Amino acid sequence: MSFVQDLSSSPDSAALIDFSPEASSLAIRGLSLAYGDKPALRDLTLRIPRHRVTAFIGPSGCGKSTLLRVFNRLHDLNDEVVRTGEVRLEGEEIHGPAVAVAELRRRVGMVFQAPNPFPMSIHDNVAFGLRLQGGLSKRKQDDIIEWALRSAALWDEVKDRLRASAWSLSGGQQQRLVIARTLAVGPEVLLLDEPASALDPISTLKIEELIRNLKTHLTLVLVTHNMQQAARVSDYTAFLQDGELVEYGPTDTLFTNPRLRRTENYITGRMA
Amino acid sequence: MRLAKRSRARLPRGEGAGAWLAAGSVALSLLALLALLSLLAIRGLGHFWPASIALVALDDGRQLAGEQVREVPLPDGTGRERLYRIGNRDLDGTRWAWVPVSAIAAVSHPPELMVLERHRWGEAIGRLVAVESETGERLEGQAARAVLENRMTELASLRQARDTLRDEVVLPRVQALQEGGDVERELATANARLRELQAAMQAGHLTLETASGERWQVPLDQILRVRYPNAMSPLDKLVVWGEGVWRFLSEGPRAANTAGGVWPAIFGTVLMVMLMSILVTPFGVLAAIYLNEVAHQGRLTRLVRIAVRNLAGVPSIVYGVFGLGVFVYGIGGSLDEWFFDAALPSPTFGTGGLLWASLTLALLTLPVVIVATEEGLARIPDQQREGALALGATRLEMLTRVVLPMATPAMLTGVILAVARAAGEVAPLMLVGVAKLAPQVPVDADFPFLHLERKFMHLGYHIFDAAFHGGDVQAAMPLVYATALLLVLVILVLNLTAIFLRHHLSTRHGALSRR
């Protein structure tokens, strides 16, 4: 049995590709979500492959950020949200009664559009998640902090001023610090919600390089408005429109040879 | 500060008039503040300066001696008249004299004129004739001065010994006796010693010749201090002025609040404000957190928020009535019935006191703290909250570790506003616990050290009382000014403390204000 199943021969499916349950990290089936009576996601079904970069693209309001936030249950905060369907992380339903939401969020980390370091020192920002878990010796904690900052390619820039305020860093550094902070708690999946949209081109390149390096041991899901960015860093791309999954396939295929007219219009910029 | 920053970014050309208008209003506000403070400072602090004593000879041959207070035009416009503070109230029935300037033949400042500060009746002014001891020994002239000075030092130490004995030996014993302790013999000894001291103080008197030539005997133990203002150098006067200011700050009031110091009132004001802050901060902050972070943001929450904001506009006397009805009579009365029934019918908590006053003011300032904290919480970006949650923090951890530290400066702003409002509030206090005279401060060495049920003095009420309820308003006026200045300073110090604290907290992270 192959891990990757090519579906290009079946014309009624939106997906060009499917992954076997063994190869996927997240499995979404029949997921619908509405804010009050306003639907945001309609009956989505897709699997997200492990240790790959998957990009969600689509026009504003298409539901790609909403989908991302389902994966670590940030919608729990909003009592207006109505959701049906299932989302499995490594085979386990994340909305199940036995799932502790704090534990889930440690396994599924998230980086937001605008850098949001806490008003603490650089060191304390990275230590934040570790301190919530507790039970770590000071030494072990410092080791993890160094490892996380190195993984986020920030260590060399901040190693001499770990006690300085995180808000004294530049925007790009702040975003990498936020990534380091998320990596420190040891997630399996990293959700990135337009992580470079507020950054300058050089910082953007650094973040993209970081994303490519991280996929050796992490599953990454990236939401972006930037088509080139999706093409540069992702292995698979899903195109969403009006809360529906329009097309999902290997990035190369989707960008060079989209199967549907809607996809082609969007990626070539001919959207109404 | 903010205004200064704004003025750096100049208004564009053509809006010059607007800029002048804005700058003018700032200048006007500053001037008004400055005028207020200098009036209080000059009138209040000037009172402690030992002014020269003028010996005034009138056309008709009469003489009077006193300190010139002011000179005003006569009501009929025919000239001017002067007000002299001539003291000797028990002798003449008044301590003031209005003299038309036209009736004055000569004014001199003889150096031998003496001012006696007395325990009662205010000051006495005249020439020292003689000092007589109990045994009839009589000294005159320079020798009298010397012996008087010695006697004053002696009296001061006797007074101190008496006060120490009374406060540290007798009063605790009396209390122990009431509680059934076996201390009667100790008390008798102490009382005997007290009587001895009292007797030692009563020895002797001095003879004074007033300006009008009357001879007058003044018992020595009535005299607090002796001065010869006309013979003093400016430096001596400065020392006396400093001592006067210090006594004003450190002593209790005398003579129905028209003389003496205001220490119990300072203490009461500060203690009450601090208790109020301790009570209002947790309640206000918790309410704001509930409204902003926990409650469902629906119509009901909006309604509650509007109600809270409107509470800030309720007149303070209404809170006073509420405090009297609910805290004093309701809760205090019940407490008395349950725990202090031995003392009934005299109330313990069922009457105004420090606790009820602090609680009433806490209630009064609660909306201020809630509104300020809520505004601080609303300013924190949601990304900060989501960032914490995304790292696996529970809502409580998110609140305590990220949101509350970021909202601390806003909370302190609320407390600053609350302190500023509470420290100057007088009307509700008159109903719930302030006293005209409570020389015992509510903190002492007796268990439980802080006596929440006691009545206390307050600077604001002290001003009101001294200005309108004293026998001699003219004499109390300088003290009213000085007390008002002090009240402003106390509020300033309380505010500065809170501002310093806020600044300290908000700069802990250097660039925090960059956003």
Contacts between the chains, C-beta under 8 A, distances in Angstrom:
chain1	res1	chain2	res2	distance
A	72	B	390	6.2
A	74	B	386	6.2
A	74	B	389	6.6
A	74	B	390	6.9
A	77	B	389	7.4
A	79	B	296	6.7
A	102	B	392	4.5
A	102	B	393	6.9
A	102	B	394	5.6
A	103	B	392	6.9
A	105	B	389	6.5
A	105	B	390	5.6
A	105	B	391	6.9
A	105	B	392	4.6
A	106	B	391	7.3
A	106	B	392	3.9
A	109	B	390	6.5
A	109	B	391	7.5
A	110	B	386	7.7
A	110	B	390	4.1
A	112	B	383	5.4
A	112	B	386	6.5
A	112	B	387	6.7
A	112	B	390	7.8
A	114	B	381	7.9
A	114	B	383	5.9
A	116	B	381	7.1
A	116	B	383	4.0
A	116	B	384	5.7
A	116	B	386	7.5
A	116	B	387	4.3
A	117	B	387	7.9
A	118	B	384	6.7
A	118	B	387	7.0
A	118	B	388	7.3
A	118	B	402	5.5
A	119	B	405	7.0
A	119	B	406	5.8
A	119	B	509	4.7
A	119	B	512	5.2
A	120	B	509	6.7
A	121	B	509	7.6
A	128	B	388	7.5
A	128	B	391	6.0
A	128	B	393	7.9
A	128	B	401	7.3
A	129	B	391	4.0
A	129	B	392	6.0
A	129	B	393	7.9
A	132	B	391	6.7
A	132	B	392	5.8
A	132	B	393	5.5
A	132	B	397	5.9
A	133	B	392	7.4
A	164	B	510	7.2
A	165	B	509	4.3
A	165	B	510	4.3
A	165	B	511	5.1
A	165	B	512	6.9
A	167	B	509	6.5
A	167	B	510	7.4
A	167	B	511	4.2
A	167	B	512	6.2
A	167	B	514	6.1
A	167	B	515	7.0
A	168	B	510	6.0
A	168	B	511	4.6
A	178	B	387	7.2
A	181	B	391	6.7
A	182	B	390	7.2
A	182	B	391	6.8
A	185	B	391	6.1
A	185	B	392	6.2
